[in-house]
Amino acid sequence: MRTRLWYELTQAKYNETYLCHLIARQRRLLNIFNLIVTVFSTAGIMGWKIWNNLPVISCVIIAVISLAKLIQPHLIPSDKQIEKLDKVCDFYYDFYLKLEEIWFHFENDKLSEIEMLEKFQNLKQTEREINQIINEIHKSPKKKLALLSETECHNFFKKAFNTTNHE
């Protein structure tokens, strides 16, 4: 059971780290998209006099921007989706702290294995609702973010616990 608790502890930290990177990336993408739409809106670049002489090009640009706005929810996350990811990230932050508390109490003989198992199982039950949100808003992991998060977690556990594997 000790090994399982350690695995869950490292996985919770990884999930939190990955989600922080994912949220930052998605906010950047949404901001860039919104900036492009604003710049090419009728009040922006499309309001310039030069487009009077190039009506076909201006129509194509307006059509592309309009199409991009329509398909945006399928390509770039919305503010609502990012808020849900924030909720999941907050959950894993708290989840990690609670797992860490169980870990330290068990390692310092303040909990028996049976008590640790009971606390662990109760805590794992709280993950059910958050998994539904994850399945709804995040379809596939981003490889670069996963690798970055894995490296950060490895370094964190190496520094915080003076090890990379507590099995």
MOLIN-V485996 format. One record per backbone hydrogen bond with DSSP energy under -0.5 kcal/mol. NH is the residue of the N-H (numbers start at 1). CO is the residue of the C=O. If there is no record, write none. Layout:
BEGIN
nh: [NH | NH]
co: [CO | CO]
END
This chain:
BEGIN
nh: [5 | 6 | 7 | 8 | 9 | 10 | 11 | 12 | 13 | 14 | 15 | 16 | 17 | 18 | 19 | 20 | 21 | 22 | 23 | 24 | 25 | 26 | 27 | 28 | 29 | 30 | 31 | 32 | 33 | 34 | 35 | 36 | 37 | 38 | 39 | 40 | 41 | 44 | 45 | 46 | 47 | 48 | 51 | 52 | 53 | 58 | 59 | 60 | 61 | 62 | 63 | 64 | 65 | 66 | 67 | 68 | 69 | 70 | 71 | 72 | 74 | 75 | 75 | 76 | 82 | 83 | 84 | 85 | 86 | 87 | 88 | 89 | 90 | 91 | 92 | 93 | 94 | 95 | 96 | 97 | 98 | 99 | 100 | 101 | 102 | 103 | 104 | 105 | 106 | 107 | 108 | 109 | 110 | 111 | 116 | 117 | 118 | 119 | 120 | 121 | 122 | 123 | 124 | 125 | 126 | 126 | 127 | 128 | 130 | 131 | 132 | 133 | 134 | 135 | 136 | 137 | 138 | 139 | 143 | 146 | 147 | 148 | 149 | 150 | 151 | 152 | 153 | 154 | 155 | 156 | 157 | 158 | 159 | 160 | 161 | 163]
co: [1 | 2 | 3 | 4 | 5 | 6 | 7 | 8 | 9 | 10 | 11 | 12 | 13 | 14 | 15 | 16 | 17 | 18 | 19 | 20 | 21 | 22 | 23 | 24 | 25 | 26 | 27 | 28 | 29 | 30 | 31 | 32 | 33 | 34 | 35 | 36 | 38 | 41 | 39 | 41 | 44 | 45 | 48 | 49 | 50 | 54 | 55 | 56 | 57 | 58 | 59 | 60 | 61 | 62 | 63 | 64 | 65 | 66 | 67 | 68 | 71 | 71 | 72 | 72 | 78 | 79 | 80 | 81 | 82 | 83 | 84 | 85 | 86 | 87 | 88 | 89 | 90 | 91 | 92 | 93 | 94 | 95 | 96 | 97 | 98 | 99 | 100 | 101 | 102 | 103 | 104 | 106 | 105 | 105 | 112 | 113 | 114 | 115 | 116 | 117 | 118 | 119 | 120 | 121 | 122 | 123 | 124 | 125 | 126 | 127 | 128 | 129 | 130 | 131 | 132 | 133 | 134 | 137 | 141 | 142 | 143 | 144 | 145 | 146 | 147 | 148 | 149 | 150 | 151 | 152 | 153 | 154 | 155 | 156 | 157 | 157]
END
